[in-house]
Amino acid sequence: AQYLAAHNEVEIVHADGRLGRIDRLVVFEDAVWVLDYKSGAVDAQMLASYRAQLAGYAAALDGVYEGRPVHAMLVFPDGTRHRL
């Protein structure tokens, strides 16, 4: 009852034709959230790459859900979260 829809492993196509797969897509009445789960510890060297990946997912979904803003977050096993 807290969200309208939630989907796992959602395949998307970027504007340049590349395929992507969103780990978890959650649609709320007023926003859409893209969650990307990482299996290892937070890797500072990879963080920029992960954020770029999430930005691409958010851009691909922009305008798809009736003007709702798209938010994105990285989630690590230790509970660490990084919001885009």
C-alpha positions in Angstrom: 0.0 0.0 0.0 3.0 2.3 0.2 3.8 2.2 -3.5 1.9 1.8 -6.7 4.2 -0.8 -8.4 7.6 -2.4 -7.9 9.5 -4.3 -10.5 12.8 -6.3 -10.4 15.3 -6.6 -13.2 13.7 -4.0 -15.6 15.3 -3.9 -19.0 15.7 -0.5 -20.6 17.1 0.9 -23.8 19.3 4.1 -23.5 19.0 6.9 -26.1 22.1 5.6 -27.8 20.7 2.0 -28.1 22.6 0.4 -25.3 20.7 -2.0 -23.1 20.5 -1.7 -19.4 18.9 -3.5 -16.5 17.5 -1.8 -13.4 17.7 -3.9 -10.3 14.6 -2.5 -8.7 12.1 0.1 -10.0 9.6 1.4 -7.5 6.7 3.7 -8.7 5.0 5.9 -6.1 2.2 8.3 -6.7 4.5 11.3 -6.7 7.9 9.9 -7.8 9.8 7.0 -9.3 12.8 5.3 -7.6 15.6 3.4 -9.3 17.6 1.2 -6.9 20.8 -0.4 -7.8 22.1 -3.1 -5.5 25.9 -3.7 -5.2 27.2 -7.0 -3.8 30.5 -5.8 -2.4 31.7 -3.1 -0.1 31.6 0.6 -1.1 34.5 1.1 -3.6 35.4 4.7 -3.8 37.2 4.2 -7.1 34.0 2.7 -8.6 31.6 5.2 -7.1 31.8 7.6 -10.0 31.1 4.8 -12.5 28.2 3.6 -10.4 26.7 7.1 -10.3 27.1 7.5 -14.0 25.3 4.2 -14.5 22.4 5.4 -12.3 22.2 8.7 -14.1 21.8 6.9 -17.3 19.0 4.8 -15.9 17.3 7.9 -14.6 17.7 9.7 -17.9 16.2 6.8 -19.8 13.1 6.9 -17.5 12.7 10.7 -17.5 9.2 11.5 -18.8 8.1 7.9 -18.9 6.0 8.0 -15.7 3.7 10.9 -16.4 6.1 13.7 -15.3 7.0 12.1 -12.0 10.6 12.9 -10.9 13.0 10.0 -11.1 15.3 9.4 -8.1 18.1 6.9 -8.0 20.1 5.3 -5.2 22.9 2.8 -4.8 22.5 0.3 -2.0 25.3 -1.8 -0.5 25.1 -4.9 1.6 26.3 -3.1 4.8 23.3 -0.7 4.5 25.3 2.1 3.0 23.3 4.2 0.5 24.4 6.8 -2.0 21.6 8.9 -3.6 22.2 10.2 -7.0 
